[in-house]
């Protein structure tokens, strides 16, 4: 199996506070070992590993929503030698199909899959998914800058693909505030004289999002690469899941997905191959505490949870 994003030797996290919990995983060589979590919260588990290792320990049809923001293969610096972001198109797309097939496998019937990437890759990713899931939307995510790009048009949007597994899926309608001028405060449109007929809660969310530019300035981000604005995973989570559902993000990055899931009553599972320090720092600012063992609902997602059950029993007894 090709792992184009992984470089160097695989290492597993050994956080002393959480080493009592681990999941059994099997590599392609049939070698078995325990993968320990980097962080356990009231509603989530984070693993510092390649996402394919995490997938190998998960049951099929076990999560309700997958949100994936993979590297874009643009040669970006992710602050770690374990991420290599410059491969041939064939190599990159083969890798994408590997983790996409795992996303589909672990997704429950009726579950939703969101993929954030640039249009160049979304075309091929969409073609692959069209044969396996049901297409819902290509959501255009606008980019605000207009830097010159030689003999090419400036790429002013990224894509957020939205697919579902089966016809019986969850969908929650969202509304957004009526746009106003940031200088004078007046509304930007007159709505053809029908302003009085608009819903007081705001406008229906469309598949064009113009308030979602990435966090680029070093003053506001916690890692070298750009960070996803939290509103993007937040809307995906609110649109396609309910409280108590399980959200998976195989590319943790700046932890926007985990934070939004935790704040909106969802359980979450994630992996990040790079340094997870910033993720822990951001989550610690909003969570009441860090758990020593995960919620039993999350434990059941994994193929070999037996090793954690004795610890859960001891914890509950005390």
C-alpha positions, -999 to 999 in steps of 0.1 A, spaced: 0 0 0 14 34 -9 16 61 18 28 92 0 22 116 29 41 95 55 78 99 57 102 84 82 95 58 109 61 54 124 59 63 160 30 59 184 20 84 211 27 74 247 9 101 267 13 90 304 -22 102 313 -39 83 286 -17 52 280 -43 30 299 -64 31 267 -52 19 233 -66 3 202 -53 -27 185 -42 -21 149 -28 -43 121 -4 -31 95 -1 -46 60 26 -69 73 1 -84 98 22 -69 126 -1 -61 156 5 -34 181 -14 -9 203 -19 26 192 -23 50 222 -42 83 220 -26 117 222 -56 132 239 -90 121 254 -117 146 262 -152 143 274 -164 136 239 -134 128 217 -102 109 211 -72 122 191 -44 99 178 -10 112 166 -6 89 136 -11 83 99 -49 81 93 -46 47 77 -34 33 110 -64 47 127 -87 33 101 -72 -2 105 -85 -2 141 -121 10 134 -152 -10 127 -171 -7 95 -203 16 96 -193 31 129 -194 69 125 -221 93 114 -201 120 96 -166 123 81 -150 157 75 -117 155 57 -93 184 49 -63 165 34 -30 181 22 -35 196 -12 -2 184 -28 9 220 -33 44 216 -18 34 233 15 54 232 47 34 214 74 62 218 100 71 181 101 92 157 80 64 132 83 43 151 58 55 153 22 32 175 1 47 173 -34 40 141 -54 30 132 -89 -7 135 -97 -10 98 -101 6 91 -67 -15 117 -49 -48 105 -63 -40 69 -56 -34 79 -19 -67 99 -19 -86 68 -31 -70 47 -3 -82 70 25 -115 78 8 -123 41 6 -118 38 43 -140 68 50 -168 51 30 -162 19 49 -165 34 84 -194 56 75 -228 44 87 -257 40 62 -273 75 60 -240 91 70 -224 121 53 -189 127 39 -174 162 34 -141 166 15 -123 200 14 -98 205 -14 -89 226 -44 -110 222 -76 -82 204 -95 -84 174 -71 -121 176 -64 -129 167 -100 -111 134 -97 -123 128 -61 -159 135 -71 -156 110 -100 -144 84 -76 -172 91 -51 -199 93 -77 -196 55 -82 -199 48 -44 -220 74 -27 -248 98 -35 -238 134 -45 -254 162 -26 -235 194 -33 -203 210 -45 -200 240 -21 -179 269 -33 -157 282 -5 -144 317 -15 -109 330 -11 -106 367 -6 -72 376 -19 -65 385 -56 -28 379 -60 -15 378 -96 -10 342 -109 9 347 -142 -12 335 -172 -39 319 -150 -71 333 -134 -68 337 -97 -83 306 -80 -110 324 -59 -126 294 -45 -120 260 -30 -145 231 -31 -163 213 -3 -178 181 -16 -209 168 2 -219 131 -3 -242 108 16 -243 70 20 -278 59 10 -311 77 6 -321 79 42 -298 107 54 -299 135 80 -303 170 68 -308 201 90 -316 234 73 -293 263 84 -299 300 81 -273 328 80 -277 365 90 -289 389 64 -257 406 50 -250 442 60 -224 468 51 -195 467 75 -192 505 73 -228 518 75 -246 488 88 -273 488 62 -285 457 43 -267 451 10 -298 441 -10 -334 452 -12 -347 417 -22 -368 430 -50 -392 448 -27 -400 416 -7 -378 423 23 -408 419 46 -413 383 35 -379 371 46 -376 348 76 -366 367 107 -340 340 115 -321 349 83 -315 336 48 -313 299 38 -277 287 36 -267 282 0 -239 262 -17 -218 294 -20 -200 305 12 -183 339 11 -174 342 48 -149 314 51 -114 326 41 -86 305 58 -66 317 88 -33 328 71 -18 354 94 8 339 118 -7 361 146 -39 340 146 -28 305 136 -11 278 157 8 259 130 30 267 99 3 258 73 -29 277 69 -58 267 92 -94 260 83 -118 286 95 -141 269 121 -173 280 104 -166 254 76 -166 222 97 -192 238 120 -217 241 92 -210 206 79 -216 192 114 -248 211 119 -262 203 85 -256 166 85 -255 153 121 -274 155 154 -263 158 190 -248 125 201 -236 115 167 -199 106 160 -178 128 138 -145 116 123 -117 138 110 -87 119 97 -66 150 91 -68 169 124 -46 199 113 -56 230 134 -84 210 152 -113 231 140 -135 200 135 -128 187 170 -136 220 186 -168 224 168 -180 188 174 -172 192 211 -190 225 214 -221 213 196 -227 180 215 -212 156 190 -186 129 198 -155 129 177 -125 108 167 -95 122 149 -59 116 138 -31 140 130 3 129 116 21 160 126 27 177 160 -5 177 181 6 202 207 -14 231 192 -45 209 191 -42 201 228 -36 238 236 -67 250 218 -90 223 231 -78 229 267 -90 264 265 -127 254 261 -130 220 278 -138 215 314 -113 186 318 -93 159 301 -105 123 306 -83 93 314 -106 69 295 -129 76 265 -167 76 265 -180 40 260 -198 52 228 -164 59 213 -149 27 226 -174 7 206 -162 22 173 -129 2 176 -125 -34 165 -105 -44 197 -119 -24 226 -116 -53 251 -83 -40 265 -100 -8 277 -131 -23 293 -114 -33 326 -101 2 330 -136 16 323 -151 -7 350 -124 4 375 -131 40 368 -168 37 372 -164 18 404 -143 44 419 
